[in-house]
Amino acid sequence: MGAIFKRDFTSYFNSAIGYITMAVFFFFSGLYFYTTCLYTKTSDMYYVFQSMFLVIMFVIPLFTMKLFSEERKQKTDQALLTSPISITRIVIGKYFSAIAMFAICLLIFVVFEIILAFIATPSVGVIFGNILGLLLLGSSLISIGIFVSSLTESQAVAALVTFAIEFVINILDSFASTVSNDFLKNLLLAFSFRTRYNNFALGLINLADMIFYLSVTALFLFLTIRVIDKRRWS
C-alpha cells in the first residue's frame, strides 16, 4: 500500500495537474479570506469556509480523475492487478494519495489562522471544526471520484461524471425546498452534504455528521474495491 501511495502521490507533481489544482485552491481561498476577513478586519471565517464548498467540488474531480482511468488507458492496470498486493490495499493506497494532496491544500487555513492572530483573536476551536469538516467532506467526495475513475479509462469522462454527481449533491438542498411532502423533504435533507457541512462551518462538530461522511466514504471505497476485483478476475 505504501508503494502505491508513494507512486500516485508523486505523480501529482510529475505533471501540471497537481500544481494547477493547488494553485486554484489557494487562489480562491486567499481571495475569500481577503474579502471576508482581512478587508473587513474580522476573525469570523464562516463565509470563507462556506464559499469553499463549491471550490472543493471543482478541484476534487481533478484529484481523482486519473487514479484508475490512467491505469486502464496506459494498460498498466493488468500489471497492477496481477501483483501480490491485495485490491483493498491498491484502492486504499490511491485513495490516501488523493487525501494527502487535499490535506496539503487545507494547510493554507492554518496560515490564515496565524495571519488572523495579528489582527484579531481567532477561535481556534471553530477553525479546527471547519478544517475537520472540509477534510471529511473532501474525503467522501474523493471516494466518489475514485469510484467513478474505476469505471472508465477516460480521465475527462471521470472528471465530468464526478463533477455532475457533485453538482447534484450541491443542489440537493434547493431541490428539497421545492418538495411539499415532508417525509421526502426530510429524506433529501438527510443526504444533503451541504447541510451537514454547514454545521461544521458554524463550528458545530456533530457526531452524526461525521458518521454520515465516513459512511459515504466507506460505501464508495467498498464499491470501488468490488469493481476492481471483478476486473481482476475477468
Summary of the structure (lengths in Angstrom):
residues: 234
radius of gyration: 18.7
end to end distance: 22.8
largest distance: 60.7
contacts: 749
relative contact order: 0.14
helix: 80%
strand: 0%
